Amino acid sequence: MQKEKGVVHINPEGNQVFNYAVNYRCNNNCVMCINNQPDLRDEISFDEIKKRFSTLDKNINYCFITGGEPTLRKDFIEMMEFLRNNFKGKIHLLTNARMFYYDDFFKKFDNLNINDKINFGIPLYGHNKDVFESISRSPGSFKQSVKGTKRLLEKGYNVEIRTIIHKLNYKHLTKVGKFILKEFPQVMHLFFGTMEFTGNGLKNKDILFVSYDKIKPYVQKTADLLEAKIEFTFNQFPLCKLSKKYWKYADHCTIVPEEHIYLKICENCRVKDKCSGIWKSYFLKGKKQEFSAVR
């Protein structure tokens, strides 16, 4: 198997960002996971990680550490210490936060004194145990993830909460917003994203797919709740599927030609240059006729 080399892309602000999956093991089995691919199970060695960062372009100032679940690496603390000392930029760690539930693990991590160098991206699948664990498919994951997230926030770490919208949770989005305001008021940002159908998401597309038209009222009601209370964005949400009032919350994120698409009708749209386009995989179930040009 070819080892993970990471991917460098340019974000909307023009910065180079290095995305690096340091493992593919996970303690959840999320119904929509994009990385749950059986042929990607080999663990990347710590030596390989050090070698990759030693050859990284010195102009790269942002690194996304992903998985799998990075905190499951036996050398996770050692790896983060290496990054603290050898990568000059900002680290964004995508984690389900479950390992931070454990006292010893959290203490070892906190002792790295890495607060000013790291941001966390932590998923919140639902507002309660039943919804959350119907998606994570891992008993006990709601309790551990919530406590782990609270610990990080209480210690002053920067945390972004990420919720991927699909059929199993879209009707609960406002409840998710209320839960965050109550339990995680210190978060720096909320990220609401639409689904890419790959990995488990592709396998389970029939139970996950929901159209933008059905999502729209729940997304906009959630925006009304959160407005002026907390920073949030909608990721990969075409502007023609939001009322104009809510366009300011749509993130004009990085366009990846292999994953995103503009339709022929989009050529005549006056806000195309501000729109994120559509996931190509949306059309495994969705129809092109759903979309229209903004005049």
C-alpha positions in Angstrom: 0.0 0.0 0.0 1.2 3.5 -0.8 1.9 5.5 2.3 0.0 8.7 3.1 2.0 11.7 1.9 -0.5 14.4 2.7 -2.1 17.0 0.4 -1.3 20.6 0.1 -4.1 23.0 -1.0 -4.7 26.7 -1.1 -7.4 28.0 1.2 -9.8 30.9 0.3 -7.4 33.4 2.1 -4.6 32.3 -0.2 -2.6 30.3 2.4 -1.0 26.9 1.8 -2.6 24.3 4.0 -1.1 20.8 4.6 -3.6 18.1 5.2 -2.1 14.9 6.7 -3.9 11.8 7.8 -1.6 10.2 10.4 -3.7 7.0 10.8 -7.0 5.4 9.7 -8.0 3.6 12.9 -10.9 5.1 14.9 -12.9 4.4 18.0 -16.1 5.4 16.3 -17.7 3.8 13.3 -19.6 6.8 11.9 -22.3 6.1 9.5 -21.2 8.9 7.2 -17.4 8.6 7.6 -15.5 9.5 4.5 -12.3 7.7 5.5 -13.6 4.3 6.5 -11.8 2.4 3.7 -10.4 -1.1 4.4 -7.4 -0.7 2.1 -6.0 2.2 4.2 -5.4 0.5 7.6 -1.6 0.5 7.8 -0.2 2.8 10.5 2.2 5.5 9.4 5.4 5.2 11.4 6.6 8.1 13.5 9.8 8.2 11.5 7.8 8.6 8.3 5.9 11.5 9.9 9.2 13.2 10.9 10.6 12.7 7.5 7.5 14.1 5.8 7.6 17.3 7.9 11.3 17.7 7.3 10.6 17.9 3.5 7.6 20.2 3.9 7.7 23.5 2.1 8.8 26.1 4.7 6.1 28.5 3.4 3.3 26.3 4.7 2.0 27.8 7.9 -1.2 25.7 8.5 -1.4 21.9 9.1 -4.5 19.8 9.5 -3.8 16.6 11.4 -6.5 14.1 10.5 -7.2 10.4 10.6 -9.0 8.1 11.4 -8.7 9.3 15.0 -5.2 10.7 15.5 -5.3 10.4 19.3 -5.3 6.6 19.0 -1.7 6.6 18.0 0.4 5.1 20.8 3.0 7.9 20.1 0.4 10.7 19.8 1.9 12.7 22.7 5.4 12.3 21.2 4.1 13.2 17.8 2.5 16.4 19.0 5.7 17.3 21.0 7.6 16.9 17.7 5.2 19.1 15.8 5.3 21.7 18.6 9.1 21.9 18.3 9.5 21.4 14.5 6.5 22.9 12.7 6.5 26.7 12.9 2.9 27.2 11.9 -0.6 26.6 13.3 -1.9 23.0 13.9 -5.5 22.1 13.4 -6.3 18.7 15.0 -9.4 16.9 13.8 -10.4 14.6 16.7 -13.6 13.2 18.2 -12.1 14.3 21.7 -13.0 10.9 23.3 -9.4 10.3 24.5 -9.4 13.6 26.3 -12.1 12.1 28.6 -9.3 10.1 30.3 -7.4 11.9 33.1 -4.0 10.6 32.4 -4.1 11.2 28.7 -5.5 14.7 29.1 -2.8 15.6 31.6 0.0 14.4 29.4 -1.4 16.4 26.5 -1.9 19.5 28.5 1.6 19.4 29.8 2.9 19.9 26.3 1.9 23.6 26.7 0.8 23.8 23.1 -2.3 26.0 23.6 -1.1 28.9 21.5 -0.2 26.6 18.6 -3.2 24.4 18.2 -6.9 24.5 17.2 -9.3 21.6 17.5 -12.0 20.5 15.1 -14.4 18.3 17.0 -17.6 16.7 15.5 -20.9 16.9 17.3 -23.3 14.5 15.5 -26.4 15.3 17.6 -27.7 17.1 20.7 -28.3 13.9 22.8 -27.0 10.4 23.3 -29.6 8.7 21.1 -29.0 10.9 18.0 -25.3 11.1 18.5 -24.7 7.4 19.0 -27.1 6.4 16.2 -24.5 8.2 14.0 -21.2 7.4 15.7 -22.4 3.7 16.2 -20.2 3.6 19.3 -21.8 3.2 22.8 -20.4 5.7 25.3 -19.1 8.0 22.7 -21.5 10.9 23.4 -20.4 11.1 27.1 -16.7 10.8 26.3 -16.8 13.3 23.5 -18.7 15.9 25.4 -16.5 15.6 28.5 -13.3 15.7 26.4 -14.5 18.8 24.6 -15.4 20.6 27.9 -12.0 19.8 29.3 -10.3 21.4 26.3 -12.5 24.5 26.5 -12.0 24.8 30.3 -8.3 24.9 29.7 -8.5 27.6 27.2 -7.9 25.6 24.0 -9.5 26.9 20.7 -12.2 24.6 19.6 -14.3 24.5 16.5 -17.4 22.3 16.7 -18.2 20.6 13.4 -21.7 19.1 12.5 -22.2 17.3 9.2 -25.8 17.6 8.0 -27.7 14.5 6.7 -31.0 12.8 7.0 -30.4 11.4 10.5 -29.8 14.8 12.1 -31.1 17.7 9.9 -34.3 18.1 11.8 -32.3 18.4 15.1 -30.0 21.3 14.0 -31.7 23.9 16.1 -31.4 21.6 19.1 -27.7 21.1 18.3 -27.3 24.9 18.3 -29.0 25.2 21.7 -26.9 22.4 23.1 -23.7 24.1 21.9 -24.8 27.5 23.4 -25.5 25.8 26.7 -22.6 23.3 27.0 -19.8 24.8 24.9 -20.3 28.6 25.0 -16.6 29.2 24.7 -16.2 27.6 21.2 -14.4 29.8 18.7 -16.5 28.7 15.7 -19.3 26.4 14.6 -19.0 24.5 11.2 -22.1 23.1 9.6 -21.2 21.1 6.5 -23.1 19.1 3.9 -22.1 15.5 3.0 -19.6 14.1 0.6 -20.8 10.6 -0.3 -17.7 8.5 0.0 -16.5 5.8 2.4 -19.3 4.9 4.8 -21.2 7.8 3.4 -21.4 6.1 0.0 -22.3 2.8 1.5 -25.1 4.3 3.5 -26.2 7.0 1.0 -29.8 5.7 1.0 -30.3 6.4 4.7 -28.2 9.6 4.7 -29.2 11.6 1.6 -31.5 14.6 2.1 -32.0 17.3 -0.4 -30.9 20.9 0.1 -34.5 22.0 -0.1 -35.4 19.9 2.9 -32.4 21.0 4.9 -32.9 24.8 4.1 -35.5 25.7 6.7 -33.7 23.9 9.6 -30.4 25.5 8.6 -31.9 29.0 8.5 -33.8 28.6 11.8 -30.5 27.5 13.4 -28.8 30.6 11.9 -31.5 32.8 13.5 -30.8 31.2 16.9 -27.0 31.5 16.7 -26.8 35.0 15.1 -24.9 37.5 17.3 -24.2 34.8 19.9 -21.4 32.7 18.3 -19.5 32.6 15.1 -20.6 30.0 12.5 -20.5 29.1 8.9 -22.3 26.8 6.4 -19.8 24.8 4.4 -20.5 23.5 0.9 -24.0 25.0 0.8 -24.8 26.5 -2.7 -26.1 30.0 -2.5 -29.2 29.3 -4.6 -30.3 27.0 -1.8 -30.2 29.7 0.9 -32.3 32.8 1.2 -30.2 35.9 0.5 -30.2 37.0 4.2 -28.1 33.9 5.0 -25.5 34.1 2.3 -23.1 35.8 4.6 -22.8 32.6 6.6 -22.0 30.4 3.5 -18.3 29.7 3.5 -16.7 30.2 0.2 -14.4 27.2 0.9 -11.7 25.6 -1.2 -12.9 24.2 -4.5 -11.4 20.8 -5.3 -12.2 19.9 -8.9 -12.2 16.2 -8.2 -14.9 16.7 -5.5 -17.0 19.8 -6.4 -18.9 20.9 -9.4 -20.6 23.9 -11.0 -23.5 23.0 -13.3 -24.0 24.5 -16.7 -26.8 26.7 -15.3 -24.3 28.1 -12.8 -22.5 29.9 -15.7 -25.2 32.6 -15.7 -25.4 33.0 -11.9 -24.4 36.4 -10.6 -23.0 35.0 -7.4 -21.0 32.1 -8.8 -17.7 33.6 -7.7 -19.0 33.6 -4.1 -20.4 30.1 -4.2 -18.8 26.9 -3.0 -20.4 24.8 -5.8 -21.9 21.4 -5.2 -20.5 18.1 -4.1 -20.2 15.9 -7.2 -21.3 12.9 -5.1 -24.6 14.8 -4.3 -25.9 13.7 -7.7 -25.7 10.0 -6.7 -29.2 10.7 -5.3 -29.9 14.4 -6.1 -31.0 16.0 -9.3 -29.5 18.8 -11.3 -33.0 20.3 -11.8 -33.0 21.3 -8.1 -30.5 24.1 -8.7 -30.9 27.5 -10.4 -28.9 30.6 -11.3 -29.3 33.6 -9.0 -30.2 36.5 -11.3 
